[in-house]
Every structure is written in structure tokens, then in C-alpha cells.
Amino acid sequence: MQLNNNTLKIVCWNVEGLCGQDVDTKEFITYRLGADVCFYSETWAKPDQPVDLEGYICINKCRNVQHVRANPQRGEIVFLIKNELADIYNIHAVDTGMDEVLFVKLTDKLSGFAISLFGLYIPPETSSFGQDTDLV
């Protein structure tokens, strides 16, 4: 694979329920935008239900702990990385130890040049997730 004009197109979107969307919606926000890398927050996927999109590698992270008042379908962040990028880069997810942070490192197989991608989701002030420490 050769990158288009030596650029890497990265898209970030709070999708609020990508896993509940139909295929056309998934195709629009990924294929039609021509993204090489997508970071999506609030996919609402469960740990055993990764975002599955043909042509992309899925690296996802679900919250380890849900707030007692949180909707169980909320949360989850994901990077989708075009399969062809694995021909150019070693792709490695790095554990940050934080539920709302996803770190992926792309290291060029020939030069060793690395690109670090951080995806972060900060719940809104009105969210029950960050309001107190009474977690289940």
C-alpha cells in the first residue's frame, strides 16, 4: 500500500452508538470519508462485541467499571486502522491503565519512525460516570 500523497487521513468522531447503527452508517463514516485511521468514542459496544468493519483492524477498549447510574450500553472507545497499513507499520496497542484512553503506536517497518495515536474520551459534566466515586 502507498499512502495517498504521503498523508495519513485520521478521523475522530463521537458516534453515540455505532454498534447500533446499520451498515450504511458505518460505511459512510469510514469508507466515504476515506479514513486510514478512525477514532470513535461512545460506540456502545460490549467487551465481547468489537466494532467489526470490513477492511479495518479494530483496537477497542471498554470501561472496566460502570457507574451505578450509568446506562450499561454507554462508553467504549475504538481505533479502526485500515488493514493495508499493517503492510507498512507494526501496529501495537499500549495499555494506559485508564478506561477512557486508548494509545496505539504505528512503527514504520523500514525506518523505525513511529506515530503515536492517543484517543481520549472525557465524559460530559452531566454524566453520572464522573460525578462521584461510588462505582460498582
C-alpha positions in Angstrom: 0.0 0.0 0.0 1.2 3.5 -0.7 -0.3 6.3 1.3 -2.2 8.9 -0.7 0.2 11.9 -1.2 2.2 10.5 1.8 -0.6 11.5 4.1 -2.4 9.6 6.8 -6.1 10.6 7.0 -7.3 10.4 10.6 -11.0 10.9 11.6 -12.3 11.3 15.1 -16.0 11.2 15.9 -18.3 10.7 19.0 -20.6 8.3 17.2 -23.1 7.7 20.1 -23.9 4.1 19.3 -22.0 2.9 16.2 -22.8 -0.7 17.2 -26.5 0.0 17.0 -26.2 1.6 13.5 -26.8 0.0 10.2 -24.1 -0.9 7.7 -24.8 2.2 5.6 -24.0 4.5 8.6 -20.7 2.6 9.3 -19.7 2.8 5.7 -20.4 6.5 5.5 -18.3 7.5 8.5 -15.4 5.3 7.4 -15.3 4.4 3.7 -16.8 7.6 2.3 -14.6 9.8 4.4 -11.7 7.9 3.1 -10.1 7.5 6.5 -6.9 5.5 7.1 -7.4 5.6 10.8 -10.7 6.3 12.7 -11.0 7.0 16.4 -14.6 6.6 17.6 -15.9 7.3 21.1 -19.2 6.0 22.6 -19.6 3.1 20.3 -21.7 1.5 23.0 -20.1 -1.9 22.2 -19.8 -4.6 24.8 -16.4 -6.2 25.6 -17.3 -9.3 23.6 -18.7 -7.2 20.7 -15.9 -5.3 18.9 -16.7 -2.8 16.1 -16.5 -5.0 13.1 -15.9 -3.2 9.8 -14.5 -4.9 6.7 -11.1 -3.7 5.7 -10.2 -2.4 9.2 -8.3 -3.7 12.2 -10.3 -3.0 15.4 -8.5 -2.0 18.6 -11.1 -1.3 21.3 -11.4 -0.6 24.9 -14.4 -0.9 27.2 -14.8 0.6 30.6 -13.7 -1.9 33.3 -16.1 -0.4 35.8 -19.6 1.1 35.2 -21.0 3.8 37.4 -24.1 2.6 39.4 -26.3 5.0 37.4 -24.7 4.6 34.0 -26.5 3.2 31.1 -24.8 -0.2 30.6 -24.6 0.4 26.8 -22.6 3.6 27.1 -18.9 4.0 26.6 -16.3 2.2 24.7 -13.6 3.8 22.5 -12.1 2.3 19.4 -9.4 2.8 16.8 -10.1 1.4 13.3 -7.0 1.1 11.3 -7.0 0.2 7.6 -5.8 -3.3 7.0 -3.2 -2.1 4.4 -1.4 0.0 7.0 -0.2 -3.3 8.5 1.9 -3.7 5.4 3.8 -0.5 6.3 3.6 -0.3 10.1 3.8 -2.6 13.0 0.6 -1.8 14.9 0.7 -2.1 18.7 -1.9 -1.1 21.3 -0.3 0.2 24.5 -2.0 -0.3 27.9 -2.5 3.1 29.5 -4.3 1.7 32.6 -7.1 4.2 32.1 -10.5 3.3 30.8 -11.1 6.4 28.7 -7.7 6.5 27.0 -6.6 4.4 24.1 -3.0 4.5 22.8 -1.9 2.9 19.6 1.7 3.0 18.2 2.4 2.7 14.5 6.1 1.9 13.8 7.3 2.0 10.2 8.7 -1.4 9.3 11.6 0.0 7.3 12.7 3.2 9.0 11.5 2.6 12.6 9.7 6.0 12.5 6.8 5.9 15.0 3.5 7.6 15.0 1.7 7.6 18.4 -2.1 7.9 18.4 -4.0 8.8 21.5 -7.7 8.6 21.7 -9.3 10.1 24.8 -13.0 10.4 25.8 -13.9 12.8 28.6 -17.5 12.2 29.8 -19.6 15.4 30.0 -20.1 17.2 33.3 -23.7 15.9 33.4 -22.6 12.3 33.1 -23.1 10.1 36.2 -19.8 8.3 35.3 -17.6 11.1 36.6 -19.8 12.6 39.3 -18.7 10.5 42.3 -16.6 7.5 43.3 -19.5 5.1 44.1 -18.6 2.6 41.4 -19.9 -1.0 41.2 
